[in-house]
């Protein structure tokens, strides 16, 4: 499949998701009193989280010779790019800026607080979210064959586990029905992908 076609597909899916996000947000604005700080924080932080997943998945998609990983990385990239567009649309409809408080602030004081100190820098906060370091992403782009496949599997499992933690937090702390529905669907998908990635890790003997 040509690279230009993949990139075009990602852009189209994101545009459709943005439009759907606007429609759903408008349709649900009578469901409750409006979004709370957790809803907004989740929408912002998960966009950041998804952006890296898309980046890593596209690296793997373009480079791998493993057909199962190729298909899975394509699914991750397109689905998470679409969700980014949806969450961007929520913030637009809510009249809120795309940037806000420091990462994970909306989780503090709850049982989902990761315990990062208030003075933690962004790199520490990203690690708490399961994000890969810049060095890890650079290695992913540089490695070849089995070493890259195993690194991708390892990084994406950790990445997805961080997302599941965020989803569990928003289910407890959020108020917007559309956010809660999307989060529930997100958890189901990412948990299934974790299972698939662990199976691939065993098959490739990543260790």
HELIX and SHEET records of a PDB file:
HELIX    1   1 UNK A    3  UNK A   27  1                                  25    
HELIX    2   2 UNK A   37  UNK A   63  1                                  27    
HELIX    3   3 UNK A   67  UNK A   93  1                                  27    
HELIX    4   4 UNK A  105  UNK A  107  5                                   3    
HELIX    5   5 UNK A  122  UNK A  128  1                                   7    
HELIX    6   6 UNK A  134  UNK A  142  1                                   9    
HELIX    7   7 UNK A  145  UNK A  173  1                                  29    
HELIX    8   8 UNK A  177  UNK A  203  1                                  27    
END                                                                             
